[in-house]
Amino acid sequence: MKIQIRSINLTYRYLCCCMAFKLEDLPVIEVRQVRKVYPSRSRHGQSILAIENITFDVMKGEFVSIVGPSGCGKSTLLRMLAGLLEVTEGEIRVNGKSVCGPYGDIGIVFQTPTLLKWRSVKDNVLLPIEVLRRSRHEFVGRAEELLRMVGLWDFRNEYPFVLSGGMQQRVALCRALIHDPSLLVMDEPFAALDALTREEMNMELLKLWTERRKTIIFITHSISEAILLSDRVIVLSSRPATIDSIFSIDLPRPRTTDMQYLDSFQNYSSMIHERIYLKQRSNI
């Protein structure tokens, strides 16, 4: 009788744990001991080890920035996350599925907008819908909603050549979000913009993230940009890239550009700068 009661109690506790567990508690991205080697392009050349033994998780709705020395492998890591590059060793899983190639539940924003000059702004935003062979008619309303959100409604029928660099990147951002992906990856999307436009785009991105709550992986060379935007900042070492450190950014949201003058913000900046540049100098 005691054994039966104990068994019932254990079963009850197990069911309670299952009820308390939420899918949100599972990571959206799981990177496990990932390694990337670029083979030699010449007969007598040497292969290049770009990424070495990288492991981390990203939770649903989290904004994570990746920083590190120039050429350390940040873009390589992002392209593997997006399924655009094969992993040499290890595994990357997104929403519980192993990444073996490009997949639909992702939006990508590159360093340059890469808009098609013969298509209008709205038609550029709708391009992924055509590529994914979905009904264009069903997504026209969403395209218009996104363009209104980023302040480009009046330019919806214009062509890219009449837009400034910042406006073109807004179009690229809308294009990445048109099919409502759960994951957004961004490879230094604002690097080519002037300082004022870059600041404006950071605020636009934070507004979109707050309203849509996408999971975002953001590559940047700007330490202050990473701190301003992110929940966590991952610092990569020099090539071959490993994870040097991970900083949880404990700053209140919503974030504003004025936060850059806070002592806590400056402390984060100093610590991340030290991890990147002092260690880089010690390797020279």
N, C-alpha and C positions, 0 to 999 in steps of 0.2 A: 504493500500500500504506500509506504514511504517513497519507494522508487518511482511509483506512478505519479505521486504529487510533485516530486523533484523534477520529473520529466515534463510535467505540465507547466511548472514554473519556468523552466528553461525555454520551453517553446514560447510561452507568453512574453518573456523578455526578448527573445529573438524577433518576434513579430513587432514588438514596440520599437525595437531598433530599426527595423525595416520601414515602419511607418514614419519614423523621425527622419530617415535618410531621404535626401532630395537629389534629383538629377543635377541640380545646380552645384552640388558638392563635388561632382566629378570634374576633372580638368577637361577643358575643350581641346587643349594642345598638350601632348605628351611627347617630349623629346628624350630619347633614351640612348646614351653612349654613342652619339652620332659622330661619325668620322667621314671626311670627304677628301679624296685624293684625286687631283687632276692628272691624268696620264700624260706622258711626254708627247708632244706633237712631232718631234723629230726622232730619227732613228737612234741617235746617240745622246739625246737629251735626258733630263731627269724628271721624274714625276714630282708634282708639287703637293705637299700636304697642307691643305687649307684649313680644315676643321679637325680638332682632335678631342674626342671623348667629351662631348657636350651633353648635359642632362639638365632639363628643367621642365616645369609645368606652367601652364597659363589657365586660369580659371575663367568661367563664363562671365562676360561683361567686363573683364579686366583690361586696363590700358597699360601695356608694357612696352617700354622703349629699350632699344639695344644700342649701346655706344661702344666705342673702342678706337684704337689707332687706325689711321688711314690704311686701307689694304689688308686689314686683319681677317676679313672674311664675313663681314656683316651681311653684305648683299648675297653672298653664297648661301648663308644660313637661311635668309628670307626666301630665296628661290627654292631651296629644298622644302621649306615649310609649305610653299605654294604648289609643290609637285612639278616645278619646272626644271629641277635638277635631281638626278638620282643620288641617293645616299650610298656611300661606299660601304660603310658598316653602321650597325645600329638600326634604330627604327624611329620614325615619326608617326604619331597617331593623331588624327583630328576627329573629334566627336566619336571616338572609339574605333575608328577605322584606320588601318594602315595606309599611309600616303605612298602610292606607287606611281603617280602621274598626276596631271592636272585634274581638278575636280570642280564641281559647279558651285558648292556652297562657300565661295570665297570671292572677295573683291580685292583687286590689286591696283595700287596707285604707284607709278614709277616716278623717277626723278624728272622726266619731261612728260608733258601731257599726252603726247602722241595722238592728237586728234586728227581725224580725216578731213582734209581741207575742202573736199567737195561735198561734205555733209554739213547740214545746219547744226546748231548747238543741240537742239532737241534730238535730232537724228543720231548725233554722236553719243548722246546719253543712252539711246535705245539700242545701240549696236550690240551689246551682250545678249539682248533678248533675241535678236536674229541669229546670233551664233549658237545660242542654246536651243534654237528652234521652238521658241515659245510664241504665244499669240501677242503680236505687237499691240493690237487693239486693247488688250487687257492691261498693258503697262504704260500707256500714254498718260493716263491720269497720275500715275506715280512719278513719271518723268517730270511732269509739270509741277507737282508738289515739291520735288527735290529742287528744281530750278527756282521756285519761289523762296524756298528755305535759304538758299545761298545768294539770293539777290540777283538772279539772272533771268527772271521772268521776261523782262523787256527785251532780252537778247536771244530768246528761244529760237527765233527764225533767222538769226544772223549766222555768218560763217566765221570760222576760227580766226581768220586774218584781221578781223576788226576788234578782237579781244586782247586785253593786256595779258601779261604772263600769269598774274594772279587769277584773273577771270578764267583763263584756260585751265588752270589747275582746279578751279571750282567745278568746271565741267567734267574733268577727269574723275573728281571725287563723286559727283552725281552718277557718272557712268559705272563706277565701282559698286555703288549702292543700289542700282536700279533693280536688280533681281533679289534684293533683300537677303544678302548672305549673312551668315552668323559670324563670319570671320573677315576682318579687313586687315590686309598687310600693306604697309606703306614704306617705300624705299627712298628715303631722303626727298620727300615730295616737294618741300619748300626751299631746297638748297639754292636754286637759281634765282630766287626772288630777292628783291631789295628788303632791307630791314623792316620798314614800315608795313609792307605788304605781307611779309612773313609773319609778323606779329598779328596782323589781321586774320590771316589764314589759320593761325593757331587758335584764335578765339572762335572762328567758324567751326573748326574741327571739334573743339570742346563742346560747342553747342550741339552739333550733330551727335556726338557721342552721348551726351546727357539725354537727348531726346530719343535716340535709337538704341542706345546701350549695346553696341556691338563689341565683340572682343577684338581688340586692336593690337597688332604688332607694328611698332614704329621704329624705323632705322633713322638715325640722325648723327651728325657730327657735333651738334650743338648741345652742350651739357645743360644750359639753362632751358632750352626747349624741352629736353627730356624730362627735367624736373617739373616744369610747369604743367606738362600734359599728363604725366604718368602716375599710376599706382605703384609701379616698381620700375627700377632701372637696372638692366643687366649690363655689366661691364665685361667686355671681352678683352683678352690679352692680345699681344702681337701674334702674327702668324707663326706657327699654326694656332688658330684661335681656340682657347679654352675659356671657361667662365672664371674670370678673376674674382668677381664679387657681385652681389645682388643687393641693391638698396631699396627698402620699402619707404616710399615718400609719404610721410605722415603730415600732409598739409591739408587744410580744410577745402572742401568743394562747396560751391563752384569756385574755380580758380580764376584769378585775374592777373593781368600783367604787373600790377603793383606789388604782387607777392614777391617778385624778384628782389625787392629791397628789404625783405624780412631777414632777420639774423638766421632763422632756421633754414631759409632758402639758401643763403650764402654758405651756411655750414655744409649742406648737401653738396653744393657746387664745389667747395674746397676738397671734400672727401673724394668725390668722383674724379675731379681733376688730378688729385694725387695718385689715385689708383691707375689712371691712364698714363700720365706723363712722367711721373717719377719712376715708375717701374719700366717705362719705355726707355728712359735715359740709362737706367742701370743695365739694360741689355746691350747698349752701344759699346 
